Amino acid sequence: MEGFFDTERGKIFYIVEGKGKPILMIHGFADNSNYMKFLSSKLNGYTRVMIDLPCHGKSADFSFEIDELVKYLESLMENLSLTRFSVLGHSLGALIAEYFTIKSERVDRGIFISPTTRIDDKIIDIISSWVSDPDETFKYAYDEEYLRENFESVRAFEEENEYDFSRFSYIAETFMNFNIENLYSEKECLSIIAENDKIFGKEYHENMKKIFPECRFEYIHGGHSLITENPDEVSEKIKSFMEK
């Protein structure tokens, strides 16, 4: 099932797959719900709700504050009769999921893939390099060995889902220098960290344990785009966490 959820600022596109414990899945910057399908196909036994963030994919272009986005996504899940759920995010989506997990009473657990606790000037510079040269995304987003062996399929996927960077202007102010480093939650969570992450290295998740003292950490070989590089191992880590 797929559709559009109306908010006061614009429509949010969503896809629902499967039945079982619900998981809201949030993609990262310059991606869309198609990226999460690599993982969703491995998570049978769960209700997977994948969205296009505003200014991404089929969703409308509109600005928002992060608390507004939390409210919109809570309302979307309620509209689907899913009042308690886990939230999963990748990259920027992981940062949103972290904040969502802390702030929302409806979130039972958080799952953060290639996570960060902040967006800083270094990350803004990396994003700026993608704007001027989209091929730079390959260098940062993928493990070198994986990219060598799968370059044609990676390029085909990226071209099919090419992002119009002008859309980011609506939400740039929301995420520039956004961080959760003064927040705290004792909810159970899982952080899946790429061993060769060239975007969010160790310094970007070293404070995670202070913010989420009940967080489990799993390290997987690969680059920032773990969901495409290694969906089998990522999904096994998630199922182990969800079923405990």
FENQUICOR-V22211 format. One record per backbone hydrogen bond with DSSP energy under -1.0 kcal/mol. CO is the residue of the C=O (numbers start at 1). NH is the residue of the N-H. If there is no record, write none. Layout:
CO&NH + CO&NH
This chain:
1&16 + 3&14 + 5&12 + 10&7 + 11&60 + 12&5 + 13&52 + 14&3 + 15&50 + 17&48 + 21&47 + 22&86 + 23&49 + 24&88 + 25&51 + 26&90 + 28&31 + 32&35 + 35&38 + 36&40 + 37&41 + 39&42 + 40&43 + 43&46 + 47&23 + 48&17 + 49&25 + 50&15 + 53&56 + 56&59 + 60&55 + 65&69 + 66&70 + 67&71 + 68&72 + 69&73 + 70&74 + 71&75 + 72&76 + 73&77 + 74&78 + 75&79 + 76&80 + 77&82 + 78&81 + 85&108 + 86&24 + 87&111 + 88&26 + 89&113 + 90&93 + 91&95 + 92&96 + 93&97 + 94&98 + 95&99 + 96&100 + 97&101 + 98&102 + 99&103 + 100&104 + 106&85 + 109&87 + 110&190 + 111&89 + 112&192 + 113&91 + 117&180 + 120&124 + 121&125 + 122&126 + 123&127 + 124&128 + 125&129 + 126&130 + 127&131 + 128&132 + 129&133 + 133&136 + 134&137 + 136&140 + 137&141 + 138&142 + 141&225 + 143&147 + 144&148 + 145&149 + 146&150 + 150&154 + 151&155 + 152&156 + 153&157 + 154&158 + 155&159 + 156&160 + 157&161 + 159&162 + 164&167 + 165&168 + 166&169 + 167&170 + 168&171 + 168&172 + 171&175 + 172&176 + 175&178 + 178&119 + 180&183 + 188&110 + 189&216 + 190&112 + 191&218 + 192&114 + 193&220 + 194&197 + 201&204 + 202&205 + 204&117 + 205&208 + 207&211 + 208&212 + 211&185 + 212&215 + 216&191 + 218&193 + 220&195 + 222&196 + 224&226 + 225&229 + 226&230 + 230&234 + 231&235 + 232&236 + 233&237 + 234&238 + 235&239 + 236&240 + 237&241 + 238&242 + 239&243
